[in-house]
Amino acid sequence: MIQSPDSDPIRQAKSGDLEAVRSCVAAAYGRYEEKIGKPAGPVLANYDLLISQERVHVLAIQDEIVGVLVLVPQSEFMLMDNVAVHPDSQGKGLGSILIAYAEQCAVRS
């Protein structure tokens, strides 16, 4: 399993993570709302359903969710539907860590 810079793992999201996942995604995409006149698509996703389908992975640092990855398995490939890093944690390479994790998941599936 890929480790974040503080040795906290990327893990499957749990139902108790729902609000933190929504908050992280909303913060990550918030700057686009004014430009497009509505919330970005990933903000509107049904994360309750996606978490129950085991499609959401989170990157937590010191028990705080700072990154969200949504993977949707397809018959012959893995769709990386969303990669979001909270603005307070951007610029630290966390998006690259999430993408590398997605690549590992794709290879395993």
N, C-alpha and C positions, 0 to 999 in steps of 0.2 A: 504494500500500500504506500502511496506517495505521502510524504510528510510535509507539512507546511514549515516555514522557517522556524517556528517555535516548537517543532516536533509534535504538534497536534495533528491527528489524521484528518484526511478528507473521509467523510463517512456518509452512509445512507441517511437521509433525513428521516426523522421520526415525527409522528403526529404532534408531539409537543413542541416541535420546531416551527410549526405553521406560521405563527405571527412573526417570528424572527426572519423567516424566509421571505415573507411578504414585505417586511420592512426593508430588508437588504435590497431586494429587487426594486422596490419603489425608490429608494435612495439612489441606486445606481442609474436608473433611467429617468429620474426626476428632471434633470436638466433638459431633456428633450421635449417635455410636455408643452412648454411654451412655444417651441419651434413648430411642433406638429399640431398644436391646438387640442390635444387630447392625450390621455396616458398612452405610453408606448405599449404595444401588444404584450410583451412579457409581464407587464404590471397587472394586466387583466386576466392572466392565466389562472386556471382553477388549481391552485397549489394543494388544496386539500385532496383532490382527486389524484394529482400527479404524485404526491407523497404516498398515498395509499397504493399506487401502482408501482412504487419503488423506482421512480424515474428521477427523483430529486436527490442530489448529493450536496453536502454542505462542507465548507472549509471553516473550521472554528479555530480561533486563536484565543487562548485563555477562556474557553467556554463561551466566547462571543462569536456568533455567525457573521463572518465578514465576506464570504463568497458563496455563491449558489451556482450549481451546474445542473441543467436538465438534459438528460439523455433519453432518447426514444429509440429503442431497438427496431430495426426494420428487417425485412427478410434477408437482405444481403449486405446491409451496412448499419452503422449506428448514426443516428441523427443527433447532432449536438444542437439542441433547440434553444438553449439559453446559457450564457455565461455572464454572471453579474458579480461585480466586486463593489462593496460599499465604498463610496467616495473617500471616506476617512482612511481606507486601506489601499487605495489605488496607487500605482507607481512603485509597488514593492515586488512585482513579479508574481503576484498571486493569480492573476488571470492566466499566465503561462503555466503555472502549477496545475490549475484546473484543467486546462487544455491537455496537458501531458497525461493527467489522470484519465480524461475522456479517451485519449488514444489507447491507453492501457485497457480500459473497459471494452473498447471496440475490438481489440486484438483477442481478448478473452472470450468474447461472445461468438 
